[in-house]
């Protein structure tokens, strides 16, 4: 290998190349700017949960963005109800915490272990409304008393602009006030944020493309 013209860049070649997950790879190929939005969602979670000892992700898919959270908490367990995705996480050799990848269906039950905090991004909108209360109760029971749960979903208003692929799976998007009211039935405190592209704010819910709820048990 030839030396770079500027010596400080030579060490770049000492790092192994990162393997993109199958889901984020599709996003990168079809609409690369969405990678920024996805990682911004994980950054919000990472900042809110920074320093927590034991954190659970529900619906990790390929777990590409999970690294952002893993860098801020002491231990991260990632889970998905689909064994195909969990298998890819366990075998792609990307992260040392991949041993913490587990198959779990949050619709069916809470986790046996209780975590300091849990989060799920782009999961709740895939849950049929008849199961939503069970999911929220199982999330609540998966964290310790006074534990935090963060849920991120596309807003109902955003679906006018969603891709055909997204719309197939999005069976339960909600408007901001409806979402907050539902969560308040299962958590003692709910703080709702709006998000547009990579910016999280406290703006008018009907103009938000994405909604973040920070819930306290």
Buried (B, 14 or more C-beta within 10 A) or exposed (E): EEEEEEEEEEEEEEEEEEBBBBBBBBBBEEEEEBBEBBBBBBBBBBEBBEEBEBBBBBBBBBBBBBBBBBEBBEBBBBBBBEEEBBEBBBEBEBBEBBEBBBBBEBBEEBBEEBBBBBBBBBBBBBBEEEBBEBBBBBBBEBBEEEBBBBBBBBBBBBBEEBEEEBEEEBEBBBBBEEBBEBBBEBBEEBBBBBBBEBEBEEBEBEEBBBBBBBBBB
